Amino acid sequence: NLTPDLRKKMEASMIRKTYRPGQNIIKQGDAPDGFYIIEYGEAEVIVKDSSSGRSSKTVATLSVGDYFGERALVTKEVR
């Protein structure tokens, strides 16, 4: 659990962004640029087929409280 002071500091450093339904948040192959927390709604994780690059499939649905993007920030690997 975070202390109230640490929580305030973290919240102050965050930027709230809003996305429309169907809008991409990040794309496969993007450079790491942030850590995302779902505050409202849902986000689908859609992965392209590595062999063709054309077809894609939904591998997860993230909802309130879920997060993503942390691994790319730590490893500096493309998404």
N, C-alpha and C positions, 0 to 999 in steps of 0.2 A: 504494500500500500504506500502511496505517496503522502508525504506530509503536506499540509495545506500550503505552506510556503513554496515547496517545490512544484506543486501542482499549478500555482499561480504563475510561477516563472515559465513553466512549460506552455501554458495556455497563452501567455504573452508573446511567445516566440512563434506561435502557430499562425497560419494564414487560412482563413475559411474560404473555400471555393465551392461553387455550386455548378452542377453539371445537369444538362437536360437528358431526358430518357434517350438512350441510344447513342449518346455522345461518348467518344473514347476518352478515357482518363489517361491511360498510358497504352502504348503499343509495343508488341513484341519487337525487340531489337533496339528500343529506345535506351539512351544513356540514363543512368540513375539520376533523379533530380528531386526526389522527395519521399516522404513517408506519409501514407494516407490512412485516415481513420474514418470509417463510415459513421456519420452522425445521424443521418436520416435516410430512409429508403434502402435500396439494394443495388448491388453492382455484380454483373456477371463477369466471370473470368473465362475468356474465350481464347483458345490456343489454336494457332494455325498448324496444319499438317506440315511437318518438317521436310517431307519428301517432295510434296508438290507446291507448298506455300499457298495453295488456293483454298482448299477446303478447311473448315475450322469446326471446332466443337466446344461447347460449354463444359468446363471441367469443375466449376464451382459457382455458387451464388453466395456473395457476401452480404451481410446485413448489419444492422446497428451494432456498433461496438467492435466489429471485425476490422482488421487492418491489413495493409499490404505495402510493399515497397522497401521494407527494412533490409531484406537480404541484399538487394542490389546496392544499397547505400554502404553496407558493410564490406561487400566483396568487390565493389566497383565494376562489376560485370554488367553487360547490357541485359536488359530485361528479357 
